[in-house]
Amino acid sequence: MNLFSGKVLKVNLSTREITIDRPEPSFYRRHWAGATQGFYYMLNEMEPGVDPLGPDNMLCISPGISGIPASGFCRVSIQAKSPLTGGACDTLAGGFFGPELRMAGWDGIIVSGRADRPTYLWVSDDKVELRDADHLWGKDVGDAEATIREELEEPRARVLIIGPAGENLVRYACVVNERKHVNGRGGPGAVMGSKNLKAVVVRGTGDIPLADRETIRELAQYFVKNSKTNPDNAIHQVYGTAGYVNGSNEAGLLPVNNFRTRYLEGVDETISGEVMLETIGQKHKACWACANRCKSVVSIDEPYKVDPQYGGPEYESIGALGSNCGILDLAAICKANELCNRYTMDTISTGMTISWAMECFERGLITLEDTGGIDLSFGNAAAMVQMVDDIAHRRGFGDLLAEGCARAAATIGKGSEAFAVHVKGQEFPMHDPRGKGMLAISFATSDLGADHTRMEHDSDFDAAAPPSFRENAQPLAIVDVMETSVLDVKKVAVHAQLAPLYAGCDSLGICVFVFAPVRTFKLAQVVQLLSAATGWEVSLAEIWNLGQRRDAMARVFNARQGITSKDDTLPPRMFEPIGPGPNEGKVVDRDNFEKMKHLYYEMRNWDKETGVPGYAKLYELDLGWLAEQEEGMKQRATA
Amino acid sequence: MNLFSGKVLKVNLSTREITIDRPEPSFYRRHWAGATQGFYYMLNEMEPGVDPLGPDNMLCISPGISGIPASGFCRVSIQAKSPLTGGACDTLAGGFFGPELRMAGWDGIIVSGRADRPTYLWVSDDKVELRDADHLWGKDVGDAEATIREELEEPRARVLIIGPAGENLVRYACVVNERKHVNGRGGPGAVMGSKNLKAVVVRGTGDIPLADRETIRELAQYFVKNSKTNPDNAIHQVYGTAGYVNGSNEAGLLPVNNFRTRYLEGVDETISGEVMLETIGQKHKACWACANRCKSVVSIDEPYKVDPQYGGPEYESIGALGSNCGILDLAAICKANELCNRYTMDTISTGMTISWAMECFERGLITLEDTGGIDLSFGNAAAMVQMVDDIAHRRGFGDLLAEGCARAAATIGKGSEAFAVHVKGQEFPMHDPRGKGMLAISFATSDLGADHTRMEHDSDFDAAAPPSFRENAQPLAIVDVMETSVLDVKKVAVHAQLAPLYAGCDSLGICVFVFAPVRTFKLAQVVQLLSAATGWEVSLAEIWNLGQRRDAMARVFNARQGITSKDDTLPPRMFEPIGPGPNEGKVVDRDNFEKMKHLYYEMRNWDKETGVPGYAKLYELDLGWLAEQEEGMKQRATA
């Protein structure tokens, strides 16, 4: 009785070959499922240098540990080579697809090749079929999903799908399930699009084997109780992540006008989570088996019609499509958010690319002629919504912005690279290393580029928070959380300890709102859940090691694509002082950043110079096969 | 309600000053007690280069986590600068002293300075007194202990004490409690002797604060049941560690004639644990609150009178004083063992120094003239017993052997260094890297010199053993346990994972027979016990980190004494093939060993060349204060 089925589905779209891979039992204890599973296949079966939008890229889908009937164990992860960064893509979504895939009896789906025409994959328990998707191509998420369910006569099928943005190879196209659950970052939707893969559809009717259902039931009940009484969690249940907008602005940490300032007058009265709930909010939705119900839902008729099925905007989306474009128009933000989900585009990269274009426009680097008459001034909500639509369809100026801000800046030139706010080609999420010192390291060294899932919140460093995340790992020196902008060796040490734990939980696919920062479950309880599901004696050390393994695999994958320390950088804007607001004048010190970056490599036991884990470290992480691959590669390279 | 009292007793014997140190609560979460506590004081208060037998050495005594009423939580640890290695001394003993110290309300005793005359320390709960020991000086352990209890009118006082060997500064003098529980290695008895400190006597009548007694009771009961039914544990309960003698010989792994061969005909009929039990064995004794009862007791009248109160010989003692001296005389071994405990000398170093002398004698490098007429031929049991007595009293040739084999060889010269089997000046325990490949790394890189407490048994690598120690930490590649002599990168990786766990449990003071290799408790249960005792949410990751911290502190301490990679060596004998027997011809490959040693440094994230943890690693381990000390030292050194 073990969570895993022992079966990984392999689909080659070029040859239409469908095979079953049956990893050794020992594979699961080492890699579990999720990111370390996907990276395993990518590192073993993908040559360095392949075109992310070519047939040799792989799309790895895994339910991780989803299917444990408790809050937060519902996610699906996707790994691929990112069309945005050229390195690892690793992205999670909530919803219902993950557990469904597990109920269908699969630990993962590895897609390779390229279909010669639009296709979708239909997995009904152990029946697997490639089906024609000509009639779905061009359709948005909702229409296509409905058509699929109808034609399969499976109203309960779960659909992982792309809309026009994915089909049109928007480099930051996302993948959506149930219209509002999003594998958002790194462009997995473009990978699906490039493979002519419209959707992966799953129906599972089997039981998920679980070693100890009673313990799981008890812990799940604990969560239900604690999620209601835990004061830190209230914000999620009442407002969703949108509840962070106002506090972030008040603290001078909300991005405004392409990261030039961090405070915008009027946010509290226009685009805050509180305003959203009071004016357009509907009852929240939840993911599979989750008591948290953090997904806000909005409904608007005028001036934009916003379909509630696509959900309401998260903190990240309000920041990216709103304040960071100087926009305080909640309806426009909700519409843009709906379009992003409908067409499958990452809201963060979309908003950030538009805000970059707005700054170009303000500086006169692009004109109305370039934009086809669209006035891309900061604060122009209608222009923003129009641009979202244009990007998804690669229409007019949208075609350039569909490449992301880094590539667009390289095309435009004229110094516009200086305010393209990205790492490794991926746009910043709505957090700022100038105001949260630790992020300088976590964003710069993230294997995914700047990413809100590759960071800890400075609030996690609060020694006072009981039970402390940190205490679970090791008791660390008290870090001064009042001075969040500080980046010093103590903070780097905390990050070096926490990052593998986050990476481990992420790799397994546990929702961040369960294990951190709110900690509705204590980590010890997460460990108990994993033990109860698998029958293994799991420990926190094992999760920590798994996270280290995930990170090592990602960094080696990136290194094979030529991505190393030179790419662990911050954009120039981070070395410019923040404009007016509570954090005015704060800036990242370049020398200190470089010093801390290399100290961080050392702490992680990656190569001090390149930031890539070496032969010994890989072996220590039980990645001997990878160490030998690398050794062989070096020998070939030097021969 | 927490295990720790928050009080550390500091005694300066030179000034007779007695003070109480009250570490911050955060200190305990980071350092707990035990080795990381002792090393903390040594690193902060001892200058590099002090004479181990001078007043500036420190003697750090700690109960660790002793006092949790469950099997295996009874030990007392001692740290000091070792008179044998010049580096860290860190040694554990079972018995009753540790819990008594905790019941007296102390987390540790830090002794510095040198008394101007024989003295003992009397701790009766919070009453602390330095008392005259003139009348005890020269007395053996049993007599002195009895006298102390009588004069204090405290028959239940626990006495940590030295005999004549400690007083006479035998470099490998041990410290004994209850006549048979021994802080054996590294010469802590000589440090006590050099301080004119005959004994530390404790009586504690307080309660030990424990957060959750009920959980502790349940786990303790589990142990009682499991210790009886666990087949791997039977050998300890029936024979004690002496039960390993025969199997070790049969496998060709028992040291014979100063490590020249590993098999001795007749062991099974003369000095095995089975023979010992059947012929001279008495009922086993147990340590405080322990259900394991692994301490064998023997009683002999002829030809040697052996007092049962000093216990029977362990595996290590039978090997060192027996087979490795070519001796198959069980009575002589038991007598020598009794004398070692009575006079307080480490049986391993004693036997190994004598076996070295026997090889010198055989080769004619020393003669009857040198030995004062004692025929030091291999196999001469009476000579061995005589020599034990002579060493303890530094009588005749014993005076030279009291220095340990490395110093004695340096004095004798004539090539005798080539067969002095030690690392860093400390003699080998009864295990051989030629037959157990991993030991080449664990012995060579041990911060204590060759030491049986700084190794894992290759049997721990057995992937088949459920529940696997390894699985608790991380699932590691299957290591071929049949080929135990192999030393390859896979095995080094296993060691790099296991060593910090062992070091963490050791540093806390948990008996090795509880957590490994028999695993009567699962590690998850050890974690539960620690949580229940302290009220903290302890995790295995925390123990792992604690072990890393202990090792880092020890290596930095050693580096300050000039002990670095150049001292992480093996003696020449390891590069000579094993003589006749099942492992005949096996040898350590020098190039492979050197390569694996540096890979091991890398895996531990110590400096690749020197093997010393650097600034970043120390910070990562929450040893920022030590990192800054080291940085300051380097700056001073280069200024």
Chai-1 contact restraints between the chains, C-beta under 6 A:
chainA,res_idxA,chainB,res_idxB,connection_type,confidence,min_distance_angstrom,max_distance_angstrom,comment,restraint_id
A,R29,B,P475,contact,1.0,0.0,6.0,A-B,restraint_1
A,R30,B,P475,contact,1.0,0.0,6.0,A-B,restraint_2
A,P467,B,E537,contact,1.0,0.0,6.0,A-B,restraint_3
A,N472,B,E537,contact,1.0,0.0,6.0,A-B,restraint_4
A,N472,B,S539,contact,1.0,0.0,6.0,A-B,restraint_5
A,A473,B,A541,contact,1.0,0.0,6.0,A-B,restraint_6
A,Q474,B,E542,contact,1.0,0.0,6.0,A-B,restraint_7
A,Q474,B,N545,contact,1.0,0.0,6.0,A-B,restraint_8
A,P475,B,R29,contact,1.0,0.0,6.0,A-B,restraint_9
A,P475,B,R30,contact,1.0,0.0,6.0,A-B,restraint_10
A,L476,B,D622,contact,1.0,0.0,6.0,A-B,restraint_11
A,A477,B,D622,contact,1.0,0.0,6.0,A-B,restraint_12
A,A477,B,G624,contact,1.0,0.0,6.0,A-B,restraint_13
A,V489,B,Y619,contact,1.0,0.0,6.0,A-B,restraint_14
A,A493,B,Y619,contact,1.0,0.0,6.0,A-B,restraint_15
A,A493,B,E620,contact,1.0,0.0,6.0,A-B,restraint_16
A,A496,B,E620,contact,1.0,0.0,6.0,A-B,restraint_17
A,A524,B,E537,contact,1.0,0.0,6.0,A-B,restraint_18
A,E537,B,P467,contact,1.0,0.0,6.0,A-B,restraint_19
A,E537,B,N472,contact,1.0,0.0,6.0,A-B,restraint_20
A,E537,B,A524,contact,1.0,0.0,6.0,A-B,restraint_21
A,S539,B,N472,contact,1.0,0.0,6.0,A-B,restraint_22
A,S539,B,L540,contact,1.0,0.0,6.0,A-B,restraint_23
A,L540,B,S539,contact,1.0,0.0,6.0,A-B,restraint_24
A,L540,B,A541,contact,1.0,0.0,6.0,A-B,restraint_25
A,A541,B,A473,contact,1.0,0.0,6.0,A-B,restraint_26
A,A541,B,L540,contact,1.0,0.0,6.0,A-B,restraint_27
A,A541,B,A541,contact,1.0,0.0,6.0,A-B,restraint_28
A,A541,B,W544,contact,1.0,0.0,6.0,A-B,restraint_29
A,E542,B,Q474,contact,1.0,0.0,6.0,A-B,restraint_30
A,W544,B,A541,contact,1.0,0.0,6.0,A-B,restraint_31
A,N545,B,Q474,contact,1.0,0.0,6.0,A-B,restraint_32
A,L599,B,A616,contact,1.0,0.0,6.0,A-B,restraint_33
A,E602,B,A616,contact,1.0,0.0,6.0,A-B,restraint_34
A,M603,B,A616,contact,1.0,0.0,6.0,A-B,restraint_35
A,M603,B,E620,contact,1.0,0.0,6.0,A-B,restraint_36
A,N605,B,N605,contact,1.0,0.0,6.0,A-B,restraint_37
A,A616,B,L599,contact,1.0,0.0,6.0,A-B,restraint_38
A,A616,B,E602,contact,1.0,0.0,6.0,A-B,restraint_39
A,A616,B,M603,contact,1.0,0.0,6.0,A-B,restraint_40
A,Y619,B,V489,contact,1.0,0.0,6.0,A-B,restraint_41
A,Y619,B,A493,contact,1.0,0.0,6.0,A-B,restraint_42
A,E620,B,A493,contact,1.0,0.0,6.0,A-B,restraint_43
A,E620,B,A496,contact,1.0,0.0,6.0,A-B,restraint_44
A,E620,B,M603,contact,1.0,0.0,6.0,A-B,restraint_45
A,D622,B,L476,contact,1.0,0.0,6.0,A-B,restraint_46
A,D622,B,A477,contact,1.0,0.0,6.0,A-B,restraint_47
A,G624,B,A477,contact,1.0,0.0,6.0,A-B,restraint_48
